[in-house]
Amino acid sequence: MISTIKRYRVFFIVLLCVGFLTIFNRTVGIKAVTISVKSFFEMLFVIPPVFVLLGLLDVWVPRESMIKYMGEGSGIKGILLSLFI
């Protein structure tokens, strides 16, 4: 129980701050919660396809090729390739 609280302490602090904000200024608190929920659902729709594409990239492209083109010695070519992908 204590380890769970320590692990999520930043979340609990933010949740407590939003709670106090809602108590003192209801419209700003509700707006903060609304923006947070919208952002969460937006990420929920974006992140799974990214994970699927990364999984397919891992299966389709050999690891040696990825290391060659995006590894330590790739330089600017590796940076541009990672931005393109």
N, C-alpha and C positions, 0 to 999 in steps of 0.2 A: 504494500500500500504506500509506504513512504517513498519507495523507489519510483512508483508511478507519479506521485506528486512532484518529486524532483525532476523527473523527465519532462513533464508537461507544465512546469512552473511558469514559463513565459506565457503560455496559452492561458493559464488561470489568471495571471496578472492582467493580461489584456482583457479577458472576460470581465474581471472585476472592475477595471477602468471603464469599460463600456457600460457596465451596470450602473456605476456612479454617474457617468455622463447622462445616461437615460433618466436617472432620478432627478438630476439637477436641471437638465435641459432636454426635455422629452423629444422635441423635433430633431435635434442634432443626433441624439442617441439612436433614434429610429432610422434616421438617414444613414448613420454609420453601419448599422446592422443590415440595412437593405443593400448597401453597396458591397458589404462583405459577402452576403449570400449570393448576389449576382456574380461577383468575381469567382466564388467557389464553383457555381454551376458552369460558368464559362470555362474554367480550367478543367472541369469534369468532362466537358465535351471535346477539349483539345488534347489532353494528355493521353488517353487510350490510343487514338490513332498514331500518335508519335511513338508510343511503345511498340505498337504493331510494326510500324515501318522500321524501327531500329532492330527488332527481332528478325525481320525479313532481310535487312542489310547484313546482319550477323550470319545468317544462313547462306545467303547468295554470294557474298564477297568473302574470299579467303582472308583469314586473319593476317597472313604475311603481307598481302596487298595493302590492307588497311595500315599496317605498321609502316610499310614502305612509303605510302603516300601521305599519311597523316602522323607519322611518328616523330621522333626527336629531330632527325636531320632533314625533315621535309621543308622547313623554311616557310617562305611566303606562300608557296604552292599548297602546303598543308592547311594553312589558315584559310586561304580562299576556297579550297575544297570543302572544308568543314562549314564555312558560311553558306556555300551553295547547297550542300546536303541538308 
